[in-house]
Amino acid sequence: MIDVFDYSAPLGLLGRLVERLLLDGHLRRLLVERGLVIKSVAESGDYARYLGPARQTIASDGAPPRR
């Protein structure tokens, strides 16, 4: 998974300064943490809690579901 996050603070030069000093690091940490949480949920099997029964349709062998 690759996150592409494009943002721009308003206020011209002042906004770019705030981006450099505060926002860049904060948003980078936010995306790293988000990725770690998604990975943890996916690898633990807890993903079923978030998808619900209607989306649990992929068999472990990759075959389409039987109806």
Secondary structure, DSSP 8 states (H G I E B T S, - for coil): ---------SSHHHHHHHIIIIIHHHHHHHHHHHHHHHHHHHHHTTHHHHH-GGG----TTS-----
